[in-house]
Amino acid sequence: MKKILSFFLFLLLLACSAEQAQTRAHITQRSTGKAGRLMISYEFRVGDSLFSDSMELANRVVPHDSVTVLFSPANPRKSHLSLP
């Protein structure tokens, strides 16, 4: 039973793991929302294109002006921050 479960878990991980590219994004704006959450707007470049996105963070401090971004090479608009 454990071998079968391990096999299906391995297949699930293979199916969910999409290729991700990594780059540095520059934070363009920081603001605090009504709930006290930090809203970060950032920009990153892929080839000749510049992409902008934002993310709301709770209970986080981002002391730097640049952050690591993970994105899909096929669709860079689908990105998320990689915070320590």
BAPADO-947598 format. One record per residue (C-alpha): y, x, z. Coordinates in nm, 4 decimals. Each point is the difference from the previous one (the first is absolute). Layout:
<recs>
[[Y,X,Z]]
...
</recs>
This chain:
<recs>
[[0.0000,0.0000,0.0000]]
[[0.2431,0.2809,0.0873]]
[[-0.0687,0.1738,-0.3305]]
[[0.0773,-0.3157,-0.1958]]
[[0.3195,-0.0608,0.1969]]
[[0.1066,0.3624,-0.0489]]
[[-0.0664,-0.0270,-0.3732]]
[[0.2124,-0.3145,-0.0352]]
[[0.2770,0.1550,0.2080]]
[[-0.0038,0.3045,-0.2289]]
[[0.0205,-0.2249,-0.3081]]
[[0.2891,-0.1925,0.1539]]
[[0.1911,0.3218,0.0652]]
[[-0.0543,0.1145,-0.3581]]
[[0.1211,-0.3334,-0.1347]]
[[0.3132,-0.0034,0.2157]]
[[0.1059,0.3586,-0.0488]]
[[0.2520,0.0066,-0.2806]]
[[0.1535,0.3176,-0.1311]]
[[0.3204,0.0789,0.1858]]
[[0.2724,0.2455,-0.0904]]
[[0.2360,0.1491,0.2556]]
[[0.3653,0.0998,-0.0203]]
[[0.3072,0.0327,0.2201]]
[[0.2512,-0.2830,0.0215]]
[[0.3588,0.0298,0.1164]]
[[0.1245,-0.2561,0.2508]]
[[0.3138,-0.1647,-0.1349]]
[[0.0724,-0.2474,0.2803]]
[[-0.1042,-0.0745,0.3566]]
[[0.0849,-0.3257,0.1740]]
[[-0.1179,-0.2057,0.2955]]
[[-0.1011,-0.3628,-0.0398]]
[[0.0483,-0.2877,0.2434]]
[[-0.3381,0.0614,0.1613]]
[[0.0889,0.3646,0.0591]]
[[-0.2246,0.1276,-0.2770]]
[[0.1030,0.2950,-0.2124]]
[[0.0497,-0.0712,-0.3717]]
[[-0.0244,0.3076,-0.2228]]
[[0.1013,0.0029,-0.3660]]
[[-0.1319,0.2938,-0.1993]]
[[-0.0123,0.1357,-0.3555]]
[[-0.2564,0.2179,-0.1718]]
[[-0.0396,0.1407,-0.3476]]
[[-0.3125,-0.0197,-0.2165]]
[[0.0490,0.1885,-0.3244]]
[[0.3337,-0.1139,-0.1424]]
[[0.0052,-0.3314,0.1902]]
[[0.1702,-0.0641,0.3331]]
[[-0.1569,-0.2622,0.2286]]
[[0.1613,-0.1653,0.3016]]
[[-0.1800,-0.1793,0.2797]]
[[0.0468,-0.0909,0.3640]]
[[-0.2164,-0.0403,0.3061]]
[[0.0466,-0.1585,0.3393]]
[[-0.1350,0.1986,0.2935]]
[[-0.0602,-0.1065,0.3578]]
[[-0.0035,0.2495,0.2864]]
[[0.0502,0.3018,-0.2274]]
[[0.2560,0.2758,-0.0248]]
[[0.0467,0.1840,-0.3291]]
[[0.2149,0.3052,0.0775]]
[[-0.0108,0.1539,-0.3487]]
[[0.1858,-0.0831,-0.3206]]
[[-0.3164,0.0098,-0.2090]]
[[-0.3444,-0.1528,0.0446]]
[[-0.3348,0.0206,-0.1769]]
[[-0.0795,-0.2876,-0.2349]]
[[-0.3433,-0.0943,-0.1318]]
[[-0.0111,-0.1982,-0.3233]]
[[-0.2304,-0.0971,-0.2815]]
[[0.0587,0.2097,-0.3148]]
[[-0.0688,-0.3090,-0.2105]]
[[0.2636,-0.2061,0.1850]]
[[0.2483,0.2050,0.2083]]
[[0.1764,-0.3180,0.1162]]
[[-0.2937,-0.0550,0.2369]]
[[0.0839,0.2668,0.2535]]
[[-0.0177,0.0474,0.3736]]
[[0.1260,0.2583,0.2435]]
[[-0.2278,0.2501,0.1659]]
[[0.1500,0.0509,0.3443]]
[[-0.1388,0.2363,0.2640]]
</recs>
